[in-house]
Amino acid sequence: MDDVVPTVDLIRTKEYSNISKITDRDHLTDENWHKWKDHMKQVFNNCNISGYVTGMVKRLNKDNNIAGACNWDKNDS
């Protein structure tokens, strides 16, 4: 049997380590919703994970593509 190439690549989170750190002043509060939302959208876009957040990137069937489904699970988390 040929090796199946995953159709979902694993996102290397270490490349985005400085983006993923959120300081205390950037935590969501009742007063900063709009600014926080815009900041989170920017982080998601910069990390190439917007499709996971919005549901546009669908999870693969593990029976058909184990590696791709596992990559999807890691990316989604």
CNS distance restraints for C-alpha pairs under 8 A (distance, minus, plus):
assign (resid   4 and name CA) (resid  65 and name CA) 7.01 0.50 0.50
assign (resid   4 and name CA) (resid  67 and name CA) 7.95 0.50 0.50
assign (resid   5 and name CA) (resid  67 and name CA) 7.55 0.50 0.50
assign (resid   5 and name CA) (resid  68 and name CA) 7.77 0.50 0.50
assign (resid   6 and name CA) (resid  65 and name CA) 6.40 0.50 0.50
assign (resid   6 and name CA) (resid  66 and name CA) 7.63 0.50 0.50
assign (resid   6 and name CA) (resid  67 and name CA) 5.24 0.50 0.50
assign (resid   6 and name CA) (resid  68 and name CA) 4.18 0.50 0.50
assign (resid   6 and name CA) (resid  69 and name CA) 7.92 0.50 0.50
assign (resid   6 and name CA) (resid  71 and name CA) 7.98 0.50 0.50
assign (resid   7 and name CA) (resid  65 and name CA) 7.81 0.50 0.50
assign (resid   7 and name CA) (resid  68 and name CA) 5.42 0.50 0.50
assign (resid   8 and name CA) (resid  68 and name CA) 4.77 0.50 0.50
assign (resid   8 and name CA) (resid  69 and name CA) 7.40 0.50 0.50
assign (resid   8 and name CA) (resid  71 and name CA) 6.21 0.50 0.50
assign (resid   8 and name CA) (resid  72 and name CA) 6.29 0.50 0.50
assign (resid   9 and name CA) (resid  68 and name CA) 6.94 0.50 0.50
assign (resid   9 and name CA) (resid  71 and name CA) 6.28 0.50 0.50
assign (resid   9 and name CA) (resid  72 and name CA) 7.78 0.50 0.50
assign (resid  10 and name CA) (resid  71 and name CA) 4.94 0.50 0.50
assign (resid  10 and name CA) (resid  72 and name CA) 7.20 0.50 0.50
assign (resid  10 and name CA) (resid  74 and name CA) 7.31 0.50 0.50
assign (resid  10 and name CA) (resid  75 and name CA) 6.40 0.50 0.50
assign (resid  11 and name CA) (resid  48 and name CA) 7.97 0.50 0.50
assign (resid  11 and name CA) (resid  71 and name CA) 7.94 0.50 0.50
assign (resid  11 and name CA) (resid  75 and name CA) 6.04 0.50 0.50
assign (resid  12 and name CA) (resid  16 and name CA) 7.74 0.50 0.50
assign (resid  13 and name CA) (resid  17 and name CA) 6.43 0.50 0.50
assign (resid  13 and name CA) (resid  47 and name CA) 7.81 0.50 0.50
assign (resid  16 and name CA) (resid  20 and name CA) 6.32 0.50 0.50
assign (resid  16 and name CA) (resid  47 and name CA) 6.38 0.50 0.50
assign (resid  17 and name CA) (resid  21 and name CA) 6.73 0.50 0.50
assign (resid  19 and name CA) (resid  43 and name CA) 6.53 0.50 0.50
assign (resid  20 and name CA) (resid  43 and name CA) 7.25 0.50 0.50
assign (resid  22 and name CA) (resid  26 and name CA) 6.05 0.50 0.50
assign (resid  22 and name CA) (resid  27 and name CA) 7.13 0.50 0.50
assign (resid  23 and name CA) (resid  27 and name CA) 6.95 0.50 0.50
assign (resid  26 and name CA) (resid  36 and name CA) 6.85 0.50 0.50
assign (resid  27 and name CA) (resid  36 and name CA) 7.42 0.50 0.50
assign (resid  28 and name CA) (resid  32 and name CA) 6.38 0.50 0.50
assign (resid  28 and name CA) (resid  33 and name CA) 6.36 0.50 0.50
assign (resid  28 and name CA) (resid  36 and name CA) 6.12 0.50 0.50
assign (resid  29 and name CA) (resid  33 and name CA) 6.48 0.50 0.50
assign (resid  32 and name CA) (resid  36 and name CA) 5.85 0.50 0.50
assign (resid  33 and name CA) (resid  37 and name CA) 5.97 0.50 0.50
assign (resid  34 and name CA) (resid  38 and name CA) 6.25 0.50 0.50
assign (resid  35 and name CA) (resid  39 and name CA) 6.19 0.50 0.50
assign (resid  36 and name CA) (resid  40 and name CA) 6.12 0.50 0.50
assign (resid  37 and name CA) (resid  41 and name CA) 6.20 0.50 0.50
assign (resid  38 and name CA) (resid  42 and name CA) 6.27 0.50 0.50
assign (resid  39 and name CA) (resid  43 and name CA) 6.29 0.50 0.50
assign (resid  40 and name CA) (resid  44 and name CA) 6.11 0.50 0.50
assign (resid  41 and name CA) (resid  45 and name CA) 6.10 0.50 0.50
assign (resid  41 and name CA) (resid  50 and name CA) 7.50 0.50 0.50
assign (resid  42 and name CA) (resid  46 and name CA) 6.02 0.50 0.50
assign (resid  43 and name CA) (resid  47 and name CA) 6.10 0.50 0.50
assign (resid  44 and name CA) (resid  48 and name CA) 6.07 0.50 0.50
assign (resid  44 and name CA) (resid  49 and name CA) 5.17 0.50 0.50
assign (resid  44 and name CA) (resid  50 and name CA) 5.04 0.50 0.50
assign (resid  44 and name CA) (resid  53 and name CA) 7.80 0.50 0.50
assign (resid  45 and name CA) (resid  49 and name CA) 6.28 0.50 0.50
assign (resid  45 and name CA) (resid  50 and name CA) 5.55 0.50 0.50
assign (resid  49 and name CA) (resid  53 and name CA) 6.60 0.50 0.50
assign (resid  49 and name CA) (resid  75 and name CA) 7.41 0.50 0.50
assign (resid  49 and name CA) (resid  76 and name CA) 7.74 0.50 0.50
assign (resid  50 and name CA) (resid  54 and name CA) 6.13 0.50 0.50
assign (resid  51 and name CA) (resid  55 and name CA) 5.75 0.50 0.50
assign (resid  51 and name CA) (resid  56 and name CA) 4.69 0.50 0.50
assign (resid  51 and name CA) (resid  57 and name CA) 4.98 0.50 0.50
assign (resid  52 and name CA) (resid  56 and name CA) 6.32 0.50 0.50
assign (resid  52 and name CA) (resid  57 and name CA) 5.38 0.50 0.50
assign (resid  52 and name CA) (resid  58 and name CA) 7.70 0.50 0.50
assign (resid  52 and name CA) (resid  75 and name CA) 7.62 0.50 0.50
assign (resid  52 and name CA) (resid  76 and name CA) 5.72 0.50 0.50
assign (resid  53 and name CA) (resid  76 and name CA) 7.65 0.50 0.50
assign (resid  59 and name CA) (resid  69 and name CA) 6.17 0.50 0.50
assign (resid  59 and name CA) (resid  72 and name CA) 6.07 0.50 0.50
assign (resid  59 and name CA) (resid  73 and name CA) 7.63 0.50 0.50
assign (resid  60 and name CA) (resid  64 and name CA) 7.60 0.50 0.50
assign (resid  60 and name CA) (resid  65 and name CA) 6.68 0.50 0.50
assign (resid  60 and name CA) (resid  68 and name CA) 6.48 0.50 0.50
assign (resid  60 and name CA) (resid  69 and name CA) 4.93 0.50 0.50
assign (resid  60 and name CA) (resid  72 and name CA) 7.37 0.50 0.50
assign (resid  61 and name CA) (resid  65 and name CA) 6.21 0.50 0.50
assign (resid  61 and name CA) (resid  66 and name CA) 7.53 0.50 0.50
assign (resid  61 and name CA) (resid  69 and name CA) 6.39 0.50 0.50
assign (resid  62 and name CA) (resid  66 and name CA) 4.55 0.50 0.50
assign (resid  62 and name CA) (resid  67 and name CA) 7.83 0.50 0.50
assign (resid  62 and name CA) (resid  68 and name CA) 7.66 0.50 0.50
assign (resid  62 and name CA) (resid  69 and name CA) 5.29 0.50 0.50
assign (resid  62 and name CA) (resid  70 and name CA) 7.71 0.50 0.50
assign (resid  65 and name CA) (resid  69 and name CA) 6.10 0.50 0.50
assign (resid  66 and name CA) (resid  70 and name CA) 6.10 0.50 0.50
assign (resid  67 and name CA) (resid  71 and name CA) 6.11 0.50 0.50
assign (resid  68 and name CA) (resid  72 and name CA) 6.08 0.50 0.50
assign (resid  69 and name CA) (resid  73 and name CA) 6.23 0.50 0.50
assign (resid  70 and name CA) (resid  74 and name CA) 6.33 0.50 0.50
assign (resid  71 and name CA) (resid  75 and name CA) 6.05 0.50 0.50
assign (resid  72 and name CA) (resid  76 and name CA) 5.90 0.50 0.50
assign (resid  73 and name CA) (resid  77 and name CA) 6.27 0.50 0.50
